[in-house]
């Protein structure tokens, strides 16, 4: 007796990806809220470290965009040729999921800057960049 694996379809994949993106977006918002409500306020921030966190967050965003294109681009071409190609769909999904841990890392960097004593005006741009990254790279069906 053999067990059959369910077939992977594009609508199911889109639903799964949208759930994942929504969950990461919610986690980033919760990180920002936790930083504002739970952390004691500190008076001084080490500006060098916060600037380093800015640079790391910008690097994460760039890596997310580049690697998403690298993985999803060829898979989109294959899906255009054959929409039922399961291996191309898996590669496309992998490319779509690359921004998730990077955006989450950016949210943690925003939290770290707040822990270090950065005011909201200094830590806020990191959170905003993480949210914008997710919204810009929100999964959409590959064009056919």
N, C-alpha and C positions, 0 to 999 in steps of 0.2 A: 504494500500500500504506500503510495507516494503522496506527499503533501504538495499541493500546488501553491506557488507564490502568487499573490494578487498582482495584476498587471498595473503598472505605473502609468497614469494618464496625466495629461497636461492640466485639466481642471482641478484634479486632486492635488497636484503639485503646487498649483497657484494658491489654493486654499491653505495648504500647509505652510508655504512661504509667507503668506500674509499673516498667519497666526504667529509665526516666528518673529517677523518684523514688528508686529504689534506688541509682542511680549518684551522684546528688547527695548522698544520705545518706552513702554511703561516702566521698565526697570531703570532706565536712565532718568526718567522723571522722578521716580521714587528715590534714586540716589541724590538728586538735587534737593528734594524735599527733606530727606534725612539730614543732609548737610546743614540745611537751614534751621531745622527744628531740634535736632538732637545734639549737635556739636556745640561745645562752649565757644564763645567768641574769643579770639586771640587778638592781640593788639598789633603785632608785627608779622610781616611775611618776609621770607627770604626771596627777593625779587628774581634772583638768578635761577632758583629752582622753579618758580612759577613760569618764567620765560622758557625754561627747558621743557616744562610740561606742555606749553604752547607749541613748541617745535615738535615734540613727540606726537601730539595730537594731530598736527598738520601732516606729519609723516604717515600716521595711521590712515588718515583720510586719503592721501595720495595712493598708498598701497592698496586700499580697498577699491578705489576706482580702477587702478591699473590691473590688478589681479582679477577683478570681476570681468573686465573686458577680455583678458587673456583666456579665461576659462569658458566664459559664456559665448564669446564671439564665434568661435568655430562650431560650437554646439548649435547655435541659432541657424547657421548655414545648413547644418545636417538636418535640423528639424524642419526647415523649409522644404528640403528635398523629400524627407520622409517623416511626417508628423508622428508616426508610430514607433520611431527608433528609440528604444528604451535606453540604450547606452548614451545617446546624445542628450536625452532628457535628464539622465542622471548627471552628466557633465554640466548641463545648463543649470540644474539645481545647485550643484556644488559651487559654481560661479556666483549664483545668486546669494548663497549663504556666506560667502567670504566677508562681506561688510559687517556681519552681525557681531562677531567677537571683537573686531576692531572698533566698532562704534561703542560697544560695551566697555572696552578698554579706555576709550576717550571719556566716557562717563565716570569711570573710576579715577581718571586723571583730574577731572573737575572736582571730585570729592577730595582727592589728595590735596589739591591746591587750597581747598576750603579748610581742610584739617591743618594745613601749614599756616593758616591765618590770613589768607588772601580774602579781600572783601568780595562781595557779590559781583561787583563790576569787573573784577579780575578773573574770578572763576566762572562766571556766567558764560563768557564766550566759548569755553570748552564744551559746556553742556549744549549750547546752541549749535555748535559745529557738529556734535554727535547727532543731534536730532535732525539737523539739515541733511547730514549724510544719509541717514535712513530714509528721509522723505524724498530726497533726490533719486536715490537708488531703489526706491520702492519697486517690488517686482511687478512687471507687466508681461503679458503674453508675448512671446516672440512673434514678430510679423511673419505672416505666411505669404 
